[in-house]
Amino acid sequence: MVEHKVKPRNTYDVDETRFVMGNTQSRRVLEIIRHPRSTDGRLFPADMKDLQLPPGTSVQDGSREFATVICCICADGFYHDSTIIMKAINGMQDSWFSKMDDVSSNILFGVSPNGWTDNSKAIAWLKRHFGPGSISEIKAAGEWWMLIFDGHISHMNREFLSTCLDYMVLPVCLPPHTTHFSQPLDVSIFSPRKAVYSNILHRCMQSREKGVWKGNFYKLYVEAQEIAFTPENIRRGFWNTGLVPLDFRALRRTLKTPTPTAVSDPVPPRPSTPPPCALSSMSPTEIYAITTPRDQHSLEHLFQSVSLDLLGSNSPRTWRIKHVMEKFKNTGVTFGHKWDFVQERLGAATQRYDNREAKPKCRRRIPE
């Protein structure tokens, strides 16, 4: 990130999520296995009355449709249209799309025997959203991008990684068993989207609408996506994981790992700071409340707020302002590193002095 000077507007996170189309996902679901069913796999209505279910438990009738959704967000609050992969053996059917209105031109639909993604679909997704002529390429303007993902087999293969480098995309794979706190989509997006989608399904059930299937899943999913994928939620995901701006202390706080320091007094944790927002969206009171940055974190936070106002402009004046701002930021970071070094040396010297004072003095015994 530092070597190739990857900017927040070129930092992306991608992840796959599994959907049970008709599952509300917020209440307990009881899957009846040892129970009589009809030829199509559904439970007999007469048998439902004999079931003694605890309060708040819904019954999944075994005929739910499965789908995989590939999502991608950017650190500047932008997100790509999701890719939807449905379960089918004989390919896609025209009846699925007969009632779909206002479908985005960048969205991809696919099918697989189990409703999961694979290597070929991952390559198709990469070419659509990061290939020549894509929105990401136009926004990058010849600069390097960074794509963060987990260790799924569709990402960790030679063809996918080599295609990333061909498109000037730096592939970054997160360590296993860490995505629940290190991946922005898992931290701030998937949970609210799950809750919104559940509320939409409850509303459909209360209004006696037709069940969820391949023909109307896209409409319901897009409605939930537009509510959950807000710029604030997206930026908060990168902020809370310590990726943008880069802050390793965020991961240490999540893991409850003490920050390594040589001073004897414990360093108090950094207070929770809201994600940076554009200065143009602040009120005069909030502007006057901005204080002088006291550390590297505060400096980067203020720099991000100013940069958000300059994202949509590429004029020569804006470029000059960005260039000068970058120099000021680098100067502040350099002085911050020097101050940290001085504090570390001073703490080490203090620790050695305290250890010497605490060491018991040896008394020589004079023989009689």
C-alpha positions in Angstrom: 0.0 0.0 0.0 2.8 2.4 0.9 5.2 1.4 -1.9 2.6 1.8 -4.7 0.8 4.7 -3.0 -2.6 3.1 -3.1 -5.2 5.7 -2.3 -8.5 5.1 -0.4 -10.5 5.6 -3.6 -8.5 2.7 -5.1 -8.8 0.3 -2.1 -11.5 -2.4 -2.5 -12.8 -5.3 -0.5 -14.6 -8.3 -2.0 -16.3 -11.3 -0.3 -18.9 -13.9 -1.1 -22.0 -14.6 1.1 -24.5 -17.4 1.0 -28.2 -16.7 0.8 -31.2 -18.8 1.6 -33.7 -16.8 -0.4 -36.8 -17.4 1.8 -35.0 -17.6 5.2 -35.6 -14.6 7.4 -32.3 -15.3 9.1 -33.2 -13.4 12.3 -35.5 -16.0 14.0 -34.7 -19.5 14.9 -35.3 -21.9 12.0 -36.3 -25.5 12.5 -35.4 -27.8 9.7 -37.7 -30.9 10.0 -35.8 -33.9 8.7 -37.6 -37.0 10.0 -41.1 -36.0 9.0 -43.4 -37.0 6.1 -43.1 -34.9 3.0 -44.8 -34.7 -0.4 -43.1 -35.7 -3.7 -41.6 -32.2 -4.1 -40.1 -32.2 -0.6 -42.6 -30.0 1.2 -44.0 -30.9 4.6 -47.6 -32.0 4.7 -49.8 -29.2 6.0 -51.7 -31.6 8.3 -48.5 -32.6 10.0 -47.7 -29.0 10.9 -50.4 -28.8 13.5 -48.9 -31.7 15.4 -45.6 -30.0 15.9 -45.0 -28.4 19.3 -42.7 -25.6 18.4 -41.2 -23.1 21.0 -42.3 -19.5 20.7 -40.5 -17.4 18.0 -39.5 -20.5 16.0 -40.3 -20.6 12.3 -40.3 -23.7 10.1 -38.3 -24.0 6.9 -40.2 -26.2 4.6 -37.1 -27.6 2.8 -37.9 -26.0 -0.6 -35.8 -22.8 -0.1 -33.7 -21.6 -3.0 -29.9 -21.1 -2.5 -27.8 -18.3 -4.1 -24.3 -16.8 -3.7 -23.8 -13.1 -3.8 -20.4 -11.5 -4.5 -20.1 -8.0 -3.0 -17.4 -5.4 -3.4 -17.0 -2.1 -1.6 -14.5 0.8 -1.8 -12.9 2.8 1.0 -14.3 6.0 -0.4 -17.9 4.8 0.1 -18.5 3.5 -3.4 -19.7 -0.1 -4.1 -20.0 -2.3 -7.2 -23.2 -4.0 -8.3 -23.4 -7.4 -6.7 -23.0 -10.6 -8.7 -25.7 -13.2 -8.1 -25.1 -16.9 -8.7 -28.1 -19.1 -8.5 -28.5 -22.9 -8.2 -29.5 -24.5 -11.5 -28.4 -27.4 -13.6 -29.8 -26.6 -17.0 -28.6 -23.0 -17.2 -30.5 -19.7 -16.8 -34.1 -19.4 -17.9 -35.9 -16.4 -19.4 -38.7 -16.7 -16.9 -36.4 -15.5 -14.1 -35.8 -12.2 -15.8 -39.3 -11.5 -17.3 -40.4 -9.2 -14.4 -37.0 -7.6 -13.6 -37.1 -3.9 -14.1 -34.2 -1.4 -14.1 -31.5 -4.0 -14.0 -28.0 -2.4 -13.8 -25.8 -3.0 -16.8 -22.8 -3.9 -14.5 -24.5 -6.7 -12.6 -23.6 -10.3 -13.4 -25.9 -13.3 -13.1 -24.6 -16.8 -13.1 -25.6 -20.4 -12.3 -23.9 -23.5 -10.9 -25.1 -26.9 -9.9 -24.8 -26.0 -6.1 -25.3 -22.3 -6.2 -21.6 -21.6 -5.3 -19.0 -19.5 -7.1 -16.0 -21.0 -8.9 -12.8 -19.9 -10.6 -14.4 -19.0 -13.9 -17.0 -16.8 -12.3 -14.4 -15.1 -10.2 -12.4 -14.2 -13.3 -15.6 -13.0 -15.1 -16.3 -10.8 -12.1 -12.8 -9.4 -12.0 -12.9 -8.5 -15.7 -16.2 -6.8 -15.5 -15.4 -4.6 -12.5 -11.6 -4.1 -12.9 -10.9 -4.8 -16.5 -10.5 -2.3 -19.4 -13.3 0.2 -19.6 -14.7 -0.6 -16.1 -15.7 2.1 -13.6 -12.8 1.2 -11.4 -10.3 1.7 -14.2 -11.7 5.1 -15.0 -11.6 6.2 -11.4 -8.1 4.9 -10.9 -6.7 6.9 -13.8 -3.6 4.7 -14.3 -2.9 4.3 -10.6 -2.5 1.0 -8.7 -5.5 -0.5 -6.9 -5.6 -2.9 -3.9 -8.2 -5.7 -3.7 -8.7 -7.4 -0.3 -10.2 -10.9 -0.1 -10.3 -14.0 1.9 -8.6 -17.3 1.1 -11.5 -18.7 -1.0 -10.2 -21.1 -3.7 -11.7 -18.9 -6.5 -9.3 -16.1 -5.4 -6.2 -18.2 -4.5 -5.3 -19.5 -7.9 -2.7 -18.5 -10.5 -5.1 -17.2 -13.1 -7.0 -14.9 -10.8 -3.8 -13.5 -9.2 -2.0 -13.0 -12.6 -5.1 -11.2 -14.0 -5.1 -8.9 -11.0 -1.5 -7.9 -11.7 -2.3 -7.4 -15.4 -4.9 -4.9 -14.4 -2.6 -3.1 -11.9 -4.5 -4.6 -8.9 -2.5 -5.6 -5.8 -4.1 -8.8 -4.4 -4.2 -9.0 -0.6 -5.3 -12.2 1.0 -6.4 -11.9 4.7 -5.1 -14.5 7.1 -7.4 -17.5 7.8 -9.9 -17.2 10.7 -9.5 -13.4 10.9 -12.1 -12.1 8.4 -14.7 -11.6 11.1 -12.7 -8.6 12.5 -10.3 -7.7 9.6 -12.6 -7.7 6.6 -14.7 -4.5 6.1 -17.7 -6.3 4.6 -17.9 -8.7 7.5 -17.5 -5.9 10.1 -20.0 -3.3 8.9 -22.0 -4.4 5.9 -23.2 -8.0 6.1 -24.9 -7.7 9.4 -27.1 -4.6 8.6 -27.9 -6.1 5.2 -29.0 -9.3 6.8 -31.3 -7.5 9.2 -32.8 -5.3 6.4 -33.4 -8.4 4.1 -35.1 -10.2 7.0 -37.4 -7.2 7.6 -38.3 -7.2 3.9 -39.2 -10.9 4.0 -41.4 -10.3 7.0 -43.1 -7.5 5.2 -43.7 -9.8 2.2 -45.1 -12.5 4.4 -47.5 -10.1 6.2 -48.8 -8.8 2.9 -49.4 -12.3 1.6 -47.1 -11.9 -1.3 -45.7 -14.8 -3.4 -42.8 -16.6 -1.9 -39.2 -15.8 -2.8 -37.7 -17.5 -5.8 -35.2 -16.7 -8.6 -37.6 -14.4 -10.4 -38.0 -11.9 -7.5 -34.9 -12.5 -5.4 -33.0 -9.7 -7.3 -35.6 -7.1 -6.5 -35.7 -7.9 -2.8 -31.9 -8.1 -2.6 -31.3 -4.8 -4.3 -33.8 -3.1 -2.0 -31.9 -4.4 1.0 -28.5 -3.5 -0.6 -29.5 0.1 -1.2 -30.5 0.5 2.5 -27.4 -1.2 4.0 -24.7 -0.2 1.6 -24.5 3.5 2.6 -21.2 5.4 2.3 -21.1 5.8 6.0 -21.3 2.1 6.7 -18.8 1.3 4.0 -16.2 3.8 5.3 -16.8 2.7 8.8 -15.9 -0.9 7.8 -12.4 0.2 6.6 -12.0 2.5 9.5 -12.9 -0.1 12.2 -10.6 -2.7 10.7 -7.6 -0.3 10.6 -7.2 -0.5 6.9 -8.0 3.1 5.8 -6.3 5.0 7.3 -3.7 2.3 8.2 -3.9 1.8 11.9 -2.5 -1.4 13.5 -3.8 -0.4 16.9 -7.4 -1.1 15.7 -6.5 -4.8 15.3 -4.7 -4.8 18.6 -7.8 -3.4 20.3 -10.0 -6.1 18.7 -7.6 -8.9 19.7 -7.2 -7.2 23.1 -3.4 -7.4 22.6 -1.4 -4.8 24.6 0.5 -2.3 22.5 4.3 -2.9 22.8 5.9 -0.1 24.6 9.0 0.4 26.7 7.6 2.9 29.2 6.5 1.7 32.6 3.1 3.5 32.6 0.4 1.8 30.4 -0.6 3.7 27.3 -4.3 4.5 27.5 -6.4 3.2 24.5 -7.3 5.6 21.7 -10.8 6.8 22.2 -13.4 5.8 19.6 -13.4 8.3 16.7 -16.1 8.5 14.1 -15.1 7.8 10.5 -13.8 10.8 8.6 -16.4 12.8 6.7 -16.2 15.6 4.1 -15.6 19.1 5.5 -18.4 20.4 3.2 -20.9 18.2 5.2 -19.9 19.6 8.6 -21.7 22.4 10.3 -19.8 25.6 11.4 -19.9 24.4 15.0 -18.2 21.1 13.9 -15.6 23.0 11.9 -14.7 25.2 14.9 -14.5 22.1 17.1 -11.6 20.7 15.0 -8.5 20.7 17.2 -4.8 20.7 16.3 -3.7 17.1 15.6 -1.6 15.8 18.5 -0.5 12.4 17.0 -0.3 10.6 13.7 -3.8 9.1 14.0 -5.4 12.6 14.4 -3.3 14.0 11.5 -4.4 11.2 9.2 -8.1 11.6 10.3 -8.0 15.3 9.4 -6.2 14.6 6.1 -8.9 12.0 5.2 -11.7 14.6 5.9 -10.1 17.2 3.6 -9.4 14.6 0.9 -13.1 13.6 0.8 -13.9 17.0 -0.5 -11.4 16.6 -3.4 -12.4 13.2 -4.6 -14.7 14.3 -7.4 -12.5 16.9 -9.0 -9.4 16.4 -11.2 -8.7 20.0 -12.0 -5.1 21.4 -11.9 -6.0 23.4 -8.8 -7.2 20.4 -7.0 -4.1 18.4 -8.0 -1.8 21.2 -6.6 -3.8 21.2 -3.3 -3.6 17.4 -3.0 0.2 17.5 -3.7 0.9 20.1 -1.0 -1.4 18.4 1.5 0.5 15.1 0.9 3.8 16.9 1.7 2.4 18.4 4.9 1.1 14.9 6.0 4.4 13.3 5.3 6.2 15.9 7.4 3.8 15.4 10.3 4.2 11.6 10.1 8.0 12.0 10.0 8.1 14.1 13.1 5.7 11.7 14.8 8.0 8.8 14.1 10.9 10.8 15.5 9.0 11.6 18.7 8.0 8.0 19.1 11.6 7.0 18.8 12.6 9.6 21.5 9.9 8.3 23.8 11.0 4.8 23.3 14.6 5.6 24.1 13.5 7.6 27.2 11.3 4.8 28.4 14.0 2.2 28.0 16.5 4.4 29.9 13.9 5.0 32.7 13.2 1.2 32.9 17.0 0.4 33.2 17.3 3.0 36.0 14.3 1.7 37.9 15.6 -1.9 37.6 19.0 -0.8 39.0 17.4 1.0 41.9 15.2 -1.9 42.7 18.0 -4.4 42.7 18.9 -5.4 46.3 22.4 -4.5 47.3 24.7 -7.4 48.2 26.3 -7.1 51.7 29.6 -8.9 52.1 29.9 -10.8 55.3 33.2 -10.4 57.1 34.5 -13.7 58.4 35.2 -13.8 62.1 
